[in-house]
Amino acid sequence: MKLSWLSGRRGKKRSPAPAIPPGQRVYAVGDVHGRLDLLDELDSLIKGDLPTAPSDVLTVFLGDYVDRGPHSAGVIERLSDDSFCTPVLPLRGNHEETLLQFLSDASVLDDWKRYGGLETLHSYNVDVGESLGGRGYSRAQEALIAAMPNAHRTFLESTRHSHAIGDYFFCHAGVRPGIALERQAPDDLLWIREEFLRFQGAFEKVIVHGHTPVKCPEMAPHRINVDTGAYASSVLTALVLEGATRRFLATGPRSLTGFAENGRNAS
C-alpha cells in the first residue's frame, strides 16, 4: 500500500522542507523482528516501486532484525546475502546488541530470553529446553556459535549505530536532546525512549527511528517513527524519502491513513 504526505502548509513563510540530495531515494524500514515473510513482501513492494526511482537508491534498515518473530536467522540471511532489491545499509538495534553480547557472555540470556532471545536461538536450531528453566546458558551459547554462519556474525558486527543523509538522521531508538548528533552515545541510539519521545524541541536533522511500536507511523515535526510492530501486527513499514517528499510503503492489510502529523496516532 502507498501513502503520500505533503510537508508544508499554506500561510506563513517557512524554512525549506527537509530533503535528501537530488537524484537519491531512500527507503527507511522499521523493526523486522524475525518476520522473514514480511521482509520478503516489503522487498517485492519496493521492487515494484523502483521503476520511478532515480539511479541512486538505498534502503536503510533501522535495526531489530532478530527476536520475537519466528525467523531471525532467515532475516539475517536475507539481509546479508545481497539478494535484497536495492543496496542496504543496516543499522544496529538493541536486540542485535544483546545478541552480540550473548556470543561472549552466556549470562546475558537471563535477560535476553524475556524479550525474544529464545525465539532467535530456536531459529538457529538451538535447543532451548534447558534455557527455559534458567539453566544451560553456556551450552546454548556454544550451540549458537557453532550454528551461526560466519556471514551472519560479520553482518551483525558490521551494523552501524547511525547514518545521516541530507536533512535526515537515521538511528534505531532515537537521540538524547541537547547533545550534538555526532556526539550521541551508542547506548542512547540503541535504547533511549521517553526522554527522546517527549522532547518537543528541534534537532539538527529530522530523526528517523524505530524501537517504540506504534499503530501507524508517527510524523512529528522533528522525528518520524516507522516501527509499526511488525512481529505482532504483520505491518512492516518503509518510509520513502525523495527530495522533499515523504510517503510510505507497508505490508499487510492495515491502512496507513490513520497517522497524524503531530506524532500521535489518530485512532
N, C-alpha and C positions, 0 to 999 in steps of 0.2 A: 504494500500500500504506500501511497505517496502523500505528502502534505507539504505545501509551500507556506512560508512565513515571510511576511514583508516587514523588514525593520524600518523604522522611521514613521513618523506621523505628520499630518498636516499641522501647520501652526507656527510655533516659534522656530527660529533658525537654530539648527542643531549641528553638532560636530559630525564629521563624516562617519557613516556607519562602519562598524568593524568589518574588516575584509581580510582575505588572503591574497597573495600576489596574483596578478593577472596570469592566465594560462595554466592555472592549477585548479584541481578539485580534490577535496579531502573528504573521506568518509570516516567518521569517528564512531566506533562501535562500543556499546556498553558491555556490562558484565555477562559473560557467556556461561560460566559455572557448569561445565560438563555437559552442556546441551549441544552435542555434535549435530543433531538433526536440525536445530535452528541455525547453527553456523552454516551448514550446507545450504539451507533455504535462503539465508541472507546473502550468501555468495551468489546464488542464482539471481536474486533481486538486483544486486549491484552489477552483475554481468549484464543484465538486461537494461541497466541504466547507462552503461558505458558508451553506447553509440553517440550520445550528445556531449561526451566529455572532451575536454582539451587533451593534449598529449601527456601532460604531467598529472598523474593520478596517484594518490596514496591512501591506503586505509590504515588509520591509527586505531589500534585496539587498546582500550583503556584499562586492561588488567582483569584479574579474577577469571582465568580460564578454567581453573580446577575447582573441585569440591562441590558438594550438594547434588549436582546432577549426576547421571549415571556414566558418562563417557569422558571423563577428564583426560585419560590417556589418548583417546581418539581426537579430542580437541587440540592437544599439544602436537600430535602427529600432523594434523591438518594444517596447523599454522607454521610448522617447522619444515614442511616438505616442498615449499614453493609452489603449491598447487592452487592457492587462492587466486582469484581472477585479477587481482591487482597486486602491486608490491605492498608489503605490510610493514608497519612499524609497531612492534609490540611493547607496550608499557607494562611495568610490574604492578600487580595488585598486592594487597596484604595477604591474600591466600597463597600466591606464589612465594612471597617472602617466608611464610610459615612452612611451606613445603621444603624450600631450600634449607631452612633451619633444621627441619627434621632429618635431612640427609646427613647432618653432622651431630645432631643431638636428639637421641631417641626419646628423651623425656618430654619433648615438645608435643608428642602425641597425646599426652594427658589433657591438654587444652585443645589441640587441633581436632580431635575426634568430636568435640562438641559443636563444631561448625563445618563439618563436611569432610574431614580428613579420611574417615573410614571409607567413604564413597570413592575417594581418589585412590586409596590403596586397593580397593576391590577392582577398580578399572584396570589396574596393572596385574590382576590375578593374584594379589597378595591375600593370604588367609587372615581374616581379621577376627577370627573367633576368640583368641586369647585377648586381643586388644579391647574387645567389647567389655571384658571383665576387668580391665585395668592391668593386664599382665602381658608379658611377651613383647614389649615395645622394641627391644633391641632386635628380636627376631623379625619383627615386621620391618624395621629399618633395613636390615640386611637383605630381606627378600625384595624390598622396593629397589634398593641399589642394584641388585642383580637383574631385576626385571626391566628397569628403565633404560631404554636405548640411549646411547651417548648423545645422539642428536637432540633428544628431549632435554637432557640436563644442560647441554650447551645453549639451547634455546632459552631455558629458564634463567640461566646465569647471564645471558646477554640482554635481558629486558632492561629498558631504561626507566628511570623514575619520572621523567617529564620530557616534554618536547614543545617547542614553540614554532608556530607558522604564522607569519603576518601578525594580525592583531589578536591571535588566539594562543592560549597556553593550555596544553593537554596534560592531565595527570589522572591518577586513579581516584583519590579521595577528595582532594581539594588543597587549599593553601592556607597558611596562617596569616591573618590580617596583620598589617604593619611591618611585614618582612618582605624585602625585595624578592621578586620571583627567582632570581638567580641564586639567592641565599636560603631558599626553603630547605628545611631539614627533611631527609628521606622519610623519617617516621611520620611527619605530618602529611607528606604527599601520599603515603600509603594508608594512613589511619584516621586522619582528622575528620571530625564530623560537626558537632554543634557549633564550635567557635567559628567555623567557616560558613556553615549553612545559615546561621542567624545574622551574619555580618551584612549590613545594608550599604556599606560604602563601595568605593571603586577600587579595582585592582589595576595594575599596569596594562593588562590584557584581559580579554574575556576568558574565564576559566571553563574548560570543557572537562567534565568529570563523570564518574560513576559512583560506586561504593554504597550509596544510600538508595535502596529501591523505592521507586515511585510508580504510581499507576500510569502516568503519562509523562512525557519529557517535561522537565521544568525549564522555563525560559525566563530567567531573571535578567535585569539589566547588565550584570557583570559576571554571570555564570550560567552554564547550561548543563543540566543533569540528564544523561541518557541511559541510566540504569533502570530499566523497566521490569526488573525482577524476572528475567527470562527463565530461570530454572523452575519457577513456580507458575508464572503467568503464560509461558510459551510466547512471549513478546520480546524479541531481541531487536533492539533499535539501533539505527545508524543515523547520526546527524550528517547531512551533506552540506558542505561549505564550498562555495564558488564565488569569487569576487566578494560582493557584499550580501549575497543571498544565502538564505538558510532554508533547508527543508529536511524532511525525514523519510527514511525507508524503514519498514518494520515487518517482522514476520507475524504470523498468527492472525486470528480473526478480529482482534480488537482495533477499533478505530482510534486514531491519534487526535481526533478533533477536540478532545476534552482537556487539552493542556492550556494553561494560562500564561500570558507573557510575564506576569509578575512573579513567577516561580512557584505558584501554588496550584495544585490540581483544581480544575473547575468542577470536578464531581466529588 
